[in-house]
Amino acid sequence: MSDLTPGELNALVSLLDDSDREVRMHVRDRIISLGNDIIPFLEKKWENSFNPDIQKEIEELVHDLQFSLLKERLKDWRDTDDRDLLTGLWIINTYQYPDLEYARLNAEMHQIYFEVWTAFKNDLSPYEQVRAINNVLFNTLRFSANTKNFHSPANSMLSSVLDSKRGNPLTLCSIYLLVAKKLGLPIYGVNLPNLFVLTYKSADVTFYINAFNKGLIFSRKDIFNYLEQLKIEPKEDYFEPCAHLQIMLRMFRNLENSFEKLGEADKVQEIKELIALLNDQ
């Protein structure tokens, strides 16, 4: 874990409430330099401490270490060729649930895929394929729109949506997208203003799917009408598939908006930092 003995680590942590601010900052920097392997030790110290000042310092240290790890993972994800969507969603998820294992999300998503796959036939027409997915996701598994707590940060956390079966347009579309990809279907995300939807786009047929409305199928003309209602000038981006990077950026912006509404300024700043990191290419 480090070149320090347990006794030296204990002594270091005990200085976290030193009256000299310069000493405290030096101690913080030294602990941070030890990396994430120090977290279990810090958590143990927090449990055994009766000093609220030291407990608060430890909480902040652990958060800083975990946030630093998240940024490293996000940068690695940004720099990969495929930018795997489930990996990206897991990284976002670790902002609120740093101990969440990727394997857990992967297993849960595989179970959903298996449920859909058992009800699926490859010789179905594109519309029938989508209706088959809709039936499993929205009738059998009972995923639905979280209209009651639309702006909750939990709506951007895949693990929370999988647990509650309630999500916002982006997380519901992401689940749909991950299942469709494993089925080999040409289904992609579409970045509309105020709404995220999906498109089934092949050489022969193109239509759109609203996962926030139980997989409602609609047309290009409906998007024109939607944009007209919002008084927004149509542009090609509103009709075409978007990249996984755009999905991640939109997920982070949703989170930023959620924390703004909750008045959590520190979290808003951290999310802005993550957005800037994704945009830094």
C-alpha positions as a LaTeX table, in Angstrom:
\begin{tabular}{lrrr}
\hline
Residue & $x$ (\AA) & $y$ (\AA) & $z$ (\AA) \\
\hline
Met1 & 0.00 & 0.00 & 0.00 \\
Ser2 & 2.78 & 2.44 & 0.90 \\
Asp3 & 6.27 & 2.71 & 2.27 \\
Leu4 & 4.85 & 3.83 & 5.62 \\
Thr5 & 4.35 & 1.53 & 8.61 \\
Pro6 & 0.89 & 1.30 & 10.26 \\
Gly7 & 2.28 & 3.41 & 13.11 \\
Glu8 & 3.44 & 6.11 & 10.71 \\
Leu9 & 0.09 & 6.07 & 8.91 \\
Asn10 & $-1.72$ & 6.44 & 12.24 \\
Ala11 & 0.51 & 9.37 & 13.16 \\
Leu12 & $-0.15$ & 10.97 & 9.77 \\
Val13 & $-3.93$ & 10.69 & 10.11 \\
Ser14 & $-3.82$ & 12.07 & 13.66 \\
Leu15 & $-2.37$ & 15.32 & 12.25 \\
Leu16 & $-5.46$ & 15.94 & 10.09 \\
Asp17 & $-6.90$ & 18.25 & 12.76 \\
Asp18 & $-3.61$ & 20.01 & 13.56 \\
Ser19 & $-4.10$ & 23.68 & 14.44 \\
Asp20 & $-1.54$ & 24.69 & 11.81 \\
Arg21 & $-3.26$ & 24.84 & 8.41 \\
Glu22 & 0.03 & 24.36 & 6.58 \\
Val23 & 0.63 & 21.11 & 8.48 \\
Arg24 & $-2.89$ & 19.90 & 7.64 \\
Met25 & $-2.44$ & 20.65 & 3.93 \\
His26 & 0.93 & 18.88 & 3.88 \\
Val27 & $-0.63$ & 15.83 & 5.57 \\
Arg28 & $-3.53$ & 15.81 & 3.08 \\
Asp29 & $-1.13$ & 15.96 & 0.14 \\
Arg30 & 0.98 & 13.15 & 1.59 \\
Ile31 & $-2.07$ & 10.91 & 2.10 \\
Ile32 & $-3.43$ & 11.70 & $-1.37$ \\
Ser33 & $-0.05$ & 10.74 & $-2.85$ \\
Leu34 & $-0.49$ & 7.23 & $-1.43$ \\
Gly35 & $-3.35$ & 6.59 & $-3.89$ \\
Asn36 & $-6.58$ & 4.62 & $-3.63$ \\
Asp37 & $-5.04$ & 1.67 & $-1.80$ \\
Ile38 & $-5.09$ & 3.84 & 1.33 \\
Ile39 & $-8.92$ & 4.11 & 1.30 \\
Pro40 & $-9.69$ & 0.94 & 3.36 \\
Phe41 & $-7.21$ & 2.13 & 6.02 \\
Leu42 & $-8.86$ & 5.59 & 6.08 \\
Glu43 & $-12.34$ & 4.08 & 6.34 \\
Lys44 & $-11.18$ & 1.97 & 9.30 \\
Lys45 & $-9.75$ & 5.07 & 10.95 \\
Trp46 & $-13.05$ & 6.90 & 10.40 \\
Glu47 & $-14.97$ & 4.06 & 12.12 \\
Asn48 & $-12.62$ & 4.05 & 15.11 \\
Ser49 & $-12.35$ & 7.81 & 15.50 \\
Phe50 & $-14.38$ & 9.81 & 18.03 \\
Asn51 & $-13.10$ & 13.12 & 16.68 \\
Pro52 & $-15.68$ & 14.70 & 14.32 \\
Asp53 & $-13.03$ & 17.01 & 12.80 \\
Ile54 & $-10.81$ & 14.09 & 11.83 \\
Gln55 & $-13.84$ & 12.15 & 10.56 \\
Lys56 & $-14.79$ & 15.10 & 8.33 \\
Glu57 & $-11.21$ & 15.36 & 7.01 \\
Ile58 & $-11.16$ & 11.61 & 6.28 \\
Glu59 & $-14.50$ & 11.82 & 4.44 \\
Glu60 & $-13.13$ & 14.61 & 2.23 \\
Leu61 & $-9.89$ & 12.72 & 1.63 \\
Val62 & $-11.70$ & 9.53 & 0.62 \\
His63 & $-13.96$ & 11.52 & $-1.71$ \\
Asp64 & $-10.96$ & 13.27 & $-3.30$ \\
Leu65 & $-9.21$ & 9.93 & $-3.85$ \\
Gln66 & $-12.34$ & 8.35 & $-5.35$ \\
Phe67 & $-12.99$ & 11.37 & $-7.56$ \\
Ser68 & $-9.40$ & 11.25 & $-8.79$ \\
Leu69 & $-9.86$ & 7.57 & $-9.72$ \\
Leu70 & $-13.12$ & 8.39 & $-11.54$ \\
Lys71 & $-11.31$ & 11.04 & $-13.60$ \\
Glu72 & $-8.57$ & 8.56 & $-14.52$ \\
Arg73 & $-11.16$ & 6.00 & $-15.64$ \\
Leu74 & $-13.10$ & 8.61 & $-17.59$ \\
Lys75 & $-9.97$ & 9.81 & $-19.36$ \\
Asp76 & $-9.07$ & 6.20 & $-20.27$ \\
Trp77 & $-12.64$ & 5.67 & $-21.56$ \\
Arg78 & $-12.48$ & 8.86 & $-23.63$ \\
Asp79 & $-9.21$ & 7.73 & $-25.22$ \\
Thr80 & $-10.37$ & 4.21 & $-26.18$ \\
Asp81 & $-11.47$ & 3.50 & $-29.75$ \\
Asp82 & $-14.84$ & 1.86 & $-29.01$ \\
Arg83 & $-15.98$ & 3.97 & $-26.01$ \\
Asp84 & $-18.07$ & 1.12 & $-24.68$ \\
Leu85 & $-21.38$ & 2.51 & $-23.42$ \\
Leu86 & $-21.86$ & 0.20 & $-20.42$ \\
Thr87 & $-18.33$ & 0.98 & $-19.19$ \\
Gly88 & $-19.08$ & 4.70 & $-19.52$ \\
Leu89 & $-22.34$ & 4.40 & $-17.60$ \\
Trp90 & $-20.57$ & 2.43 & $-14.87$ \\
Ile91 & $-17.97$ & 5.20 & $-14.53$ \\
Ile92 & $-20.74$ & 7.81 & $-14.13$ \\
Asn93 & $-22.43$ & 5.53 & $-11.60$ \\
Thr94 & $-19.28$ & 5.45 & $-9.44$ \\
Tyr95 & $-19.64$ & 9.18 & $-8.81$ \\
Gln96 & $-22.49$ & 8.42 & $-6.40$ \\
Tyr97 & $-21.61$ & 4.78 & $-5.67$ \\
Pro98 & $-17.79$ & 4.51 & $-5.74$ \\
Asp99 & $-17.76$ & 0.89 & $-4.56$ \\
Leu100 & $-20.02$ & $-0.34$ & $-7.38$ \\
Glu101 & $-18.35$ & $-3.10$ & $-9.41$ \\
Tyr102 & $-18.63$ & $-3.11$ & $-13.20$ \\
Ala103 & $-19.33$ & $-6.86$ & $-13.03$ \\
Arg104 & $-22.58$ & $-6.23$ & $-11.15$ \\
Leu105 & $-23.97$ & $-3.88$ & $-13.80$ \\
Asn106 & $-22.78$ & $-6.20$ & $-16.56$ \\
Ala107 & $-24.52$ & $-9.21$ & $-14.96$ \\
Glu108 & $-27.78$ & $-7.29$ & $-14.50$ \\
Met109 & $-27.74$ & $-6.05$ & $-18.08$ \\
His110 & $-26.98$ & $-9.57$ & $-19.34$ \\
Gln111 & $-30.03$ & $-10.87$ & $-17.45$ \\
Ile112 & $-32.24$ & $-8.26$ & $-19.13$ \\
Tyr113 & $-30.77$ & $-9.16$ & $-22.52$ \\
Phe114 & $-31.45$ & $-12.85$ & $-21.83$ \\
Glu115 & $-35.11$ & $-12.09$ & $-21.00$ \\
Val116 & $-35.49$ & $-10.22$ & $-24.30$ \\
Trp117 & $-33.52$ & $-12.80$ & $-26.30$ \\
Thr118 & $-35.78$ & $-15.68$ & $-25.17$ \\
Ala119 & $-38.79$ & $-13.76$ & $-26.52$ \\
Phe120 & $-37.06$ & $-12.71$ & $-29.73$ \\
Lys121 & $-37.09$ & $-14.14$ & $-33.26$ \\
Asn122 & $-34.63$ & $-12.98$ & $-35.91$ \\
Asp123 & $-37.11$ & $-13.42$ & $-38.75$ \\
Leu124 & $-39.36$ & $-10.68$ & $-37.37$ \\
Ser125 & $-39.73$ & $-7.43$ & $-39.31$ \\
Pro126 & $-37.96$ & $-4.37$ & $-37.80$ \\
Tyr127 & $-41.24$ & $-3.07$ & $-36.33$ \\
Glu128 & $-42.05$ & $-6.48$ & $-34.83$ \\
Gln129 & $-38.52$ & $-6.72$ & $-33.40$ \\
Val130 & $-38.99$ & $-3.41$ & $-31.61$ \\
Arg131 & $-42.45$ & $-4.41$ & $-30.34$ \\
Ala132 & $-40.93$ & $-7.63$ & $-28.96$ \\
Ile133 & $-38.28$ & $-5.63$ & $-27.06$ \\
Asn134 & $-40.95$ & $-3.17$ & $-25.87$ \\
Asn135 & $-43.10$ & $-6.01$ & $-24.55$ \\
Val136 & $-40.31$ & $-7.47$ & $-22.41$ \\
Leu137 & $-38.85$ & $-4.18$ & $-21.14$ \\
Phe138 & $-42.07$ & $-2.30$ & $-20.45$ \\
Asn139 & $-44.65$ & $-5.04$ & $-19.79$ \\
Thr140 & $-42.74$ & $-8.06$ & $-18.42$ \\
Leu141 & $-39.90$ & $-6.22$ & $-16.61$ \\
Arg142 & $-42.03$ & $-3.11$ & $-16.03$ \\
Phe143 & $-39.48$ & $-0.40$ & $-16.76$ \\
Ser144 & $-41.20$ & 2.98 & $-16.87$ \\
Ala145 & $-40.73$ & 6.76 & $-16.87$ \\
Asn146 & $-39.80$ & 8.37 & $-13.57$ \\
Thr147 & $-42.06$ & 11.40 & $-13.96$ \\
Lys148 & $-42.50$ & 11.86 & $-10.19$ \\
Asn149 & $-38.79$ & 12.45 & $-9.47$ \\
Phe150 & $-37.67$ & 13.44 & $-12.95$ \\
His151 & $-34.73$ & 15.60 & $-11.80$ \\
Ser152 & $-33.37$ & 13.20 & $-9.17$ \\
Pro153 & $-29.63$ & 12.35 & $-9.58$ \\
Ala154 & $-30.67$ & 8.68 & $-9.21$ \\
Asn155 & $-32.18$ & 8.90 & $-12.72$ \\
Ser156 & $-28.65$ & 9.20 & $-14.11$ \\
Met157 & $-27.35$ & 6.23 & $-12.11$ \\
Leu158 & $-27.81$ & 2.98 & $-14.06$ \\
Ser159 & $-27.69$ & 0.85 & $-10.89$ \\
Ser160 & $-30.53$ & 2.89 & $-9.33$ \\
Val161 & $-32.65$ & 2.64 & $-12.50$ \\
Leu162 & $-32.10$ & $-1.12$ & $-12.69$ \\
Asp163 & $-33.18$ & $-1.42$ & $-9.04$ \\
Ser164 & $-36.23$ & 0.84 & $-9.19$ \\
Lys165 & $-37.23$ & 0.17 & $-12.85$ \\
Arg166 & $-37.79$ & 3.93 & $-13.10$ \\
Gly167 & $-35.64$ & 6.22 & $-15.23$ \\
Asn168 & $-35.38$ & 9.34 & $-17.36$ \\
Pro169 & $-35.36$ & 9.26 & $-21.19$ \\
Leu170 & $-31.58$ & 8.88 & $-21.35$ \\
Thr171 & $-31.16$ & 5.96 & $-18.93$ \\
Leu172 & $-34.17$ & 4.09 & $-20.34$ \\
Cys173 & $-32.83$ & 4.58 & $-23.88$ \\
Ser174 & $-29.37$ & 3.45 & $-22.72$ \\
Ile175 & $-30.77$ & 0.17 & $-21.35$ \\
Tyr176 & $-32.71$ & $-0.32$ & $-24.59$ \\
Leu177 & $-29.61$ & 0.50 & $-26.63$ \\
Leu178 & $-27.40$ & $-1.98$ & $-24.74$ \\
Val179 & $-29.93$ & $-4.78$ & $-25.26$ \\
Ala180 & $-30.42$ & $-3.92$ & $-28.95$ \\
Lys181 & $-26.66$ & $-3.91$ & $-29.53$ \\
Lys182 & $-26.30$ & $-7.44$ & $-28.08$ \\
Leu183 & $-29.14$ & $-8.54$ & $-30.35$ \\
Gly184 & $-27.23$ & $-7.10$ & $-33.33$ \\
Leu185 & $-29.94$ & $-4.57$ & $-34.21$ \\
Pro186 & $-29.19$ & $-1.23$ & $-35.94$ \\
Ile187 & $-30.60$ & 0.87 & $-33.09$ \\
Tyr188 & $-28.82$ & 4.08 & $-32.01$ \\
Gly189 & $-29.34$ & 7.10 & $-29.77$ \\
Val190 & $-30.68$ & 10.40 & $-31.10$ \\
Asn191 & $-29.95$ & 13.68 & $-29.27$ \\
Leu192 & $-33.16$ & 15.72 & $-29.49$ \\
Pro193 & $-33.64$ & 18.98 & $-27.57$ \\
Asn194 & $-35.30$ & 18.22 & $-24.20$ \\
Leu195 & $-35.73$ & 14.54 & $-25.09$ \\
Phe196 & $-33.48$ & 11.61 & $-25.88$ \\
Val197 & $-34.86$ & 8.96 & $-28.24$ \\
Leu198 & $-33.67$ & 6.05 & $-30.39$ \\
Thr199 & $-33.65$ & 5.33 & $-34.10$ \\
Tyr200 & $-33.87$ & 2.02 & $-35.91$ \\
Lys201 & $-31.76$ & 2.82 & $-38.97$ \\
Ser202 & $-30.94$ & 0.29 & $-41.67$ \\
Ala203 & $-30.50$ & 0.49 & $-45.45$ \\
Asp204 & $-34.21$ & $-0.31$ & $-45.92$ \\
Val205 & $-36.03$ & 1.35 & $-43.03$ \\
Thr206 & $-35.70$ & 4.23 & $-40.56$ \\
Phe207 & $-38.03$ & 4.99 & $-37.69$ \\
Tyr208 & $-37.78$ & 6.31 & $-34.15$ \\
Ile209 & $-38.48$ & 4.90 & $-30.68$ \\
Asn210 & $-39.41$ & 6.78 & $-27.50$ \\
Ala211 & $-38.27$ & 4.61 & $-24.56$ \\
Phe212 & $-39.68$ & 7.21 & $-22.12$ \\
Asn213 & $-43.13$ & 6.42 & $-23.54$ \\
Lys214 & $-42.98$ & 2.59 & $-23.42$ \\
Gly215 & $-41.13$ & 2.31 & $-26.74$ \\
Leu216 & $-43.62$ & 4.32 & $-28.80$ \\
Ile217 & $-42.70$ & 4.13 & $-32.50$ \\
Phe218 & $-42.80$ & 7.40 & $-34.46$ \\
Ser219 & $-41.57$ & 8.95 & $-37.71$ \\
Arg220 & $-39.25$ & 11.66 & $-39.02$ \\
Lys221 & $-42.31$ & 13.85 & $-39.61$ \\
Asp222 & $-43.15$ & 13.56 & $-35.90$ \\
Ile223 & $-39.71$ & 14.96 & $-35.04$ \\
Phe224 & $-40.37$ & 17.92 & $-37.37$ \\
Asn225 & $-43.67$ & 18.52 & $-35.57$ \\
Tyr226 & $-41.98$ & 18.23 & $-32.17$ \\
Leu227 & $-39.30$ & 20.78 & $-33.11$ \\
Glu228 & $-41.94$ & 23.09 & $-34.55$ \\
Gln229 & $-43.85$ & 23.01 & $-31.25$ \\
Leu230 & $-40.64$ & 23.96 & $-29.43$ \\
Lys231 & $-39.96$ & 26.66 & $-32.06$ \\
Ile232 & $-36.55$ & 25.09 & $-32.73$ \\
Glu233 & $-35.02$ & 25.13 & $-36.21$ \\
Pro234 & $-34.57$ & 21.54 & $-37.49$ \\
Lys235 & $-31.00$ & 20.39 & $-38.08$ \\
Glu236 & $-29.67$ & 17.06 & $-39.25$ \\
Asp237 & $-28.24$ & 16.14 & $-35.80$ \\
Tyr238 & $-31.83$ & 15.86 & $-34.52$ \\
Phe239 & $-32.57$ & 13.00 & $-36.92$ \\
Glu240 & $-29.30$ & 11.08 & $-37.02$ \\
Pro241 & $-27.55$ & 8.64 & $-34.62$ \\
Cys242 & $-25.26$ & 10.20 & $-32.03$ \\
Ala243 & $-21.99$ & 8.81 & $-30.61$ \\
His244 & $-21.59$ & 7.28 & $-27.15$ \\
Leu245 & $-19.56$ & 10.36 & $-26.18$ \\
Gln246 & $-22.66$ & 12.50 & $-26.74$ \\
Ile247 & $-24.71$ & 10.17 & $-24.55$ \\
Met248 & $-22.13$ & 10.49 & $-21.77$ \\
Leu249 & $-22.00$ & 14.28 & $-22.05$ \\
Arg250 & $-25.78$ & 14.49 & $-21.90$ \\
Met251 & $-25.85$ & 12.18 & $-18.86$ \\
Phe252 & $-23.36$ & 14.44 & $-17.07$ \\
Arg253 & $-25.36$ & 17.55 & $-18.00$ \\
Asn254 & $-28.48$ & 15.91 & $-16.55$ \\
Leu255 & $-26.52$ & 15.26 & $-13.35$ \\
Glu256 & $-25.26$ & 18.84 & $-13.29$ \\
Asn257 & $-28.84$ & 20.07 & $-13.61$ \\
Ser258 & $-30.00$ & 17.70 & $-10.82$ \\
Phe259 & $-27.35$ & 18.95 & $-8.40$ \\
Glu260 & $-28.08$ & 22.58 & $-9.31$ \\
Lys261 & $-31.73$ & 22.06 & $-8.38$ \\
Leu262 & $-30.61$ & 20.50 & $-5.08$ \\
Gly263 & $-28.28$ & 23.44 & $-4.38$ \\
Glu264 & $-25.19$ & 21.18 & $-4.21$ \\
Ala265 & $-22.64$ & 23.65 & $-5.60$ \\
Asp266 & $-19.57$ & 21.48 & $-4.92$ \\
Lys267 & $-21.03$ & 18.59 & $-6.91$ \\
Val268 & $-22.03$ & 20.93 & $-9.74$ \\
Gln269 & $-18.40$ & 22.07 & $-9.98$ \\
Glu270 & $-17.12$ & 18.49 & $-10.00$ \\
Ile271 & $-19.55$ & 17.50 & $-12.77$ \\
Lys272 & $-18.43$ & 20.55 & $-14.80$ \\
Glu273 & $-14.86$ & 19.27 & $-14.38$ \\
Leu274 & $-15.86$ & 15.84 & $-15.74$ \\
Ile275 & $-17.67$ & 17.42 & $-18.71$ \\
Ala276 & $-14.56$ & 19.48 & $-19.49$ \\
Leu277 & $-12.42$ & 16.34 & $-19.29$ \\
Leu278 & $-14.66$ & 14.54 & $-21.81$ \\
Asn279 & $-14.58$ & 17.55 & $-24.12$ \\
Asp280 & $-10.78$ & 17.77 & $-23.92$ \\
Gln281 & $-9.83$ & 15.74 & $-26.98$ \\
\hline
\end{tabular}
